[in-house]
Amino acid sequence: MWKFLLGAAVGYVLGARAGHERYEQLHRTYQRIADHPAVQGAAGVVRARVEEAVNGHKHSDAHGEGVRGRAGAVR
């Protein structure tokens, strides 16, 4: 527990010394990277794959291919 508190205190002091200017610099860098077309394209691909993985199972159930649909086909 003491290590955590010591780390938090050191981080606070270093952050306070860096000041608002450093924060703004980091924020601008983040925005520049996040707005880059290559990053946007990669984010779109990842988003589509996550949605496909999450909604893929619901999609197959909606078409009657869920557990009940497969069980009926076995009979």
ABEGO torsion letter per residue (X at the ends): XAAAAAAAAAAAAAAAAAEAAAAAAAAAAAAAAAABAAAAAAAAAAAAAAAAAAAAAAAAAAAGABAAAAAAAAX
